[in-house]
């Protein structure tokens, strides 16, 4: 056998090379009308042969037409110069196919010539892709399968399907070059021509892309954009960099976007506790910028955060920023005497506890929850009051000045000689009846003191011999005005010893105020006097009111006065002239208040309204209403933003300075008119015609309230 193979001649191998290729493939194409008929065997009638006068066309799709040239059609039937072999039944099959009418190329036949890619997006290595029939396979008539010729054709087709070459043979008709003029739709790849006898396995259809619509390009661009967006959120850590937490060199910054889940980068800076990388001084400085609620939440993060956020230094800054350290914007008027409620500054001060106490105190203000503490000792109407955290000073019609301990509510000193006939019975307090105001949750009365006025001192002749109508003090001196038309300057450090008496007014002195240089007083004689504090000399006498000047306030070089003529006047102390007037709508004014920044003037009087004026423009800003009687007293607590008023309707009210809304309404806590009312961060003290002074204490028995005292 070996010798025979080696000795084989070229003629023995020639039939294999010249194997006829015009078989079932060409016959089917001829049947469909796509190719010129194969070269018929000898003896075939010429009537059955088509005359290709014009090139055959491959159907139309979307207005495009593919033309197969005559040379291409003829090349499909070439047999390399050798005649085809004839075998049994071939001529009959050929005659049968040529006798059938030609069909117009359909969508199914167009899919038969699938150029470029198959219906499933795979590369096509053969023009006749029989390997993947679509689900719409249609079986032809059973009559064709029963014929002898059809049976022979079916066998040939199935044989060709089973043994088709992996690459196109030279005898197959090559597809024309694809020029982009054909557009394939989803329906082009769904079915093949009907071939009886072929076993078909249905496969689910797969989505296809329209090659000429740009959808593939858009999908690829969208996928690329998604990848780029995901990669932007990923920061690759460089292990060779030294992370300097102090200077910030090498610290990576990432935004809040999502990162790709399949990447797991170890980024210690992002996962590291920032407080552990910073010095405690810097941590405390950063936390001090938080408000109190945020700082309380920071304490819940971890033990280290709790320790840092609970620092006294941090809470000190938070406490002062929230409750407005008024020491930085203190009034220019000396003798205010009101405690700021900011506590004492020392190393172990618990600022967090102070903050809690101040918040609880503020809530009591909002709720009107206060205790009533009555100071009893005067024998007649109490006209004026001034207090701080240690002491309370009251002046009465009984010609005496009483000094009370602000913590024990005991009278510790009495200045002046009581008037004769004093000592009448004090009227009882009104019963607790339901009304529109808030009632005290507790009532406390001061203990009876055995302290009496001095009777052997050599300066007794310097005391007032009339009612004490006004008083003001600071840490050095106290000044009082009386119905005896004089003012007395008292030395506080010398045990409240009278130093000097000022005489100029011709009627009772109704109000007084002073600062570091000047003393200003007003009187029923409708004048305002300006005195030198150090020498007691009269500097100016301001005239212009047509009625008693009931109240006066001093701010720097400006003085505001309120008179019974219904006008509040603004004076310039340098020139002594009235520079602006603020009239009321009806009748006289009994009280006035000047804001520390000199921008706001408050006035009240007979028309039961509190007026708020703008100092620079002179316009009326707001009217605060609610009283049912003459507004006798006003006090502005600028640190808390509250306006406190007392009226002849026996009520004390508090208003919000910014909105003008009433926040406190204490009615009938005394049995007679309210003549004076002053307030600080914790309490309101009002004096009455019934010879009592009542302390409306919002911090009574409040835990931690003592820590707020200066």
C-alpha positions, 0 to 999 in steps of 0.5 A, a space after each residue: 500500500 505504501 508503494 502504491 501511494 508513493 507511486 500515485 500519479 498526478 492523474 489519480 489525484 486530479 478528480 479530487 481537485 476538480 470535484 464539481 461544486 455546482 450542487 445543492 447550493 447553486 441549485 437553491 440559489 438558482 431556484 430563488 432567482 439570485 444566481 444565473 443557472 449552472 451550466 447545464 449538462 449536454 442535452 438540456 433544452 435551451 428553452 429552459 435556460 434563462 438569458 441574463 440580459 441584465 444583471 440580477 438584483 438582490 432585492 431592495 431594503 431601505 431604498 438600497 439595491 445590490 447588483 450582482 454583475 454578470 461576471 460574478 454570476 457566471 463565476 458561480 457556475 464555473 467548473 475549472 474547464 471540466 464537465 460536471 459529472 452526471 449521476 442518477 436523478 440530477 437531470 430530473 431535479 434540475 429540470 424540476 427546479 427550472 420549471 418552477 416559477 421564480 420567486 421574488 427575493 423575500 426577507 427570509 432569502 435575504 437573510 440567507 445571504 448574511 454578509 459580515 455577521 450572522 443573526 447572533 452577531 457572530 462572524 460569518 465564514 460562509 455566505 450560506 450560513 445554514 448552521 443556525 436556522 431561525 425559529 420561523 422555519 417553515 416546512 414546504 408542502 408534503 407533496 414535494 417531499 414524496 416525489 423521487 426528485 424531491 427526495 434526492 434533492 433533500 438528501 443532497 441538501 442534508 449531506 451538504 449541511 453535514 459536510 459543508 467546509 469550514 471555509 468557502 471553497 473556490 467553487 462557491 460564489 464569493 459575496 460582493 464586497 460590503 459597501 455599507 449600503 445594506 441595512 439589516 434589521 432584526 427580522 432579517 436574521 430570524 428565518 431561513 428558506 424552507 428546506 424539507 427534511 432538515 431537523 430544526 432545533 428552535 433557539 431563542 432569538 437574540 437581540 441584534 444591533 442595527 449596524 447603520 443606526 449608530 446604536 452600537 457606537 452610542 452604547 459603547 460610548 455610554 459604557 466607556 463613560 460609566 467606567 470613567 465615572 467609576 474610576 474617578 471615584 477611586 483614589 489609588 494610594 501610593 505606598 511610597 508616600 509618607 503621610 504627614 498628618 501635621 502638615 497635610 502632605 500626602 493626605 488624599 481627598 475623596 468626594 462623597 461619590 460611590 466607588 466600584 465594589 470590585 475594588 478594595 483599596 486600603 486607604 488608612 487616611 479615610 478610615 482613621 479617626 481624625 481626633 487621633 491624628 491631631 493634637 488635643 489643642 487643635 481638636 479643642 479649637 475645632 470643636 469649639 466652633 460647634 453649637 451645643 447640640 452638635 457638641 452633645 452629639 459628638 460626645 456619643 461617637 466614641 470614648 475619645 470623642 466624648 473625652 474631647 467634646 466634654 472638655 471645659 475649654 470647649 464648653 466655655 467657648 460654646 457657652 459664651 458664644 450662645 449666651 452672648 458675653 455682654 462684658 464685650 459690649 457693656 453699657 456706657 452707663 455706670 451703675 447698672 449693677 446687673 449680673 450677666 449670668 456668665 459665672 466665674 472664670 476659674 480653672 475648674 469651672 464646669 461650663 457644661 453644667 452651667 450651660 445646662 442650667 442656663 438652658 433650663 433657666 431660659 425654658 422657665 422664662 419661656 414658660 413663665 415659671 417663677 417663684 414669688 419672693 416678697 421683701 417686707 420691711 418698708 412702711 410705705 410705697 416703694 418707688 425705686 429699686 436697683 440690684 445685682 447678684 449680691 444685694 438689692 437696694 430699695 427706696 421708699 416714701 418712708 424716707 429710707 433706703 433698705 439694703 437686702 441680701 440677694 441670697 437670704 432676702 434679709 435686710 442688712 442695712 437701713 439708710 435714712 430717718 423714717 418719717 413720722 407717722 409711718 408704719 401703717 398696716 401693710 395690705 394683704 396680697 390678692 388671692 390666687 384667682 384665675 386670670 390671664 396671667 401666670 401665677 407663681 409656683 411658690 411664695 416666699 416671704 423675707 424674715 423680719 429683721 431687727 435692723 433699724 436706722 442709725 440714730 447716732 451717726 454725725 452725718 444724720 443731718 445729711 439724710 433726705 427729709 423727703 421720699 426717696 424717688 430714685 436711686 442708682 449705684 455702681 461699685 463706688 458710689 450711690 446717688 439718690 434723688 428725693 422729693 426734697 429737691 436734692 440729690 445725695 452722693 453716697 460712698 459705698 466703700 465707706 459703708 454708704 456714708 453720704 459725701 455730697 448733696 447736689 442742689 439746683 432743682 426747684 421740685 422733686 428729683 424724679 430720676 437720676 443716672 450717671 457714667 464715669 464723668 457725668 451725672 444727669 438728673 430730672 425733676 418736676 420742674 421740667 428741667 434736666 441738669 448735667 453735673 460733674 461727677 468728680 466735683 459735683 458742680 452743675 455743668 448745664 441745665 437743659 430746658 425745653 419740656 413743658 411738663 415734669 420730666 419723669 425719666 432720663 437715660 444717658 449714653 455717652 454724649 447723648 441724653 434722652 428724657 421723657 416728660 409728662 408733655 407727651 414728648 421724649 427728647 434727645 439731647 446733645 450734652 456738648 451743645 446742650 441742644 435738643 436734636 430730636 423729638 419722639 412724640 407719643 400718640 396720646 398724653 404724657 410719658 412716664 418712663 424711658 429706656 435707651 439701648 446700650 448701642 444708642 440706636 433704640 429708644 423705648 418710652 411708655 406712659 398714659 396711653 398704655 403703650 410701649 413705643 419703640 423709636 429708631 434713634 437715627 431716623 426718629 421713626 416709630 418702629 413698633 408698639 408693644 401693647 398689653 397693659 391696661 393702665 399707665 406704663 410706669 416703668 421700663 427696663 431693657 435687658 440687652 443681653 437677653 433681648 427682653 423688655 420688662 415693664 411695670 404698670 398701674 394695672 398691677 402687672 409686670 410683663 416681658 416682651 421680646 425685643 426683636 419681635 415685640 411679642 409678649 413672653 411673660 405676663 405676671 398679673 396681680 402678684 401685688 395688691 397695688 400699682 407697680 412703680 418700678 421694675 428691673 430685670 437681669 438674666 434670672 429674675 425680675 424685681 418690682 416695687 409696689 405701692 403696697 410697701 412691698 418689693 417682689 422678686 419674680 425668681 425664675 431660677 428658684 431652686 434650679 439645680 446649678 443656678 449658683 454656678 451662673 453667679 459672677 
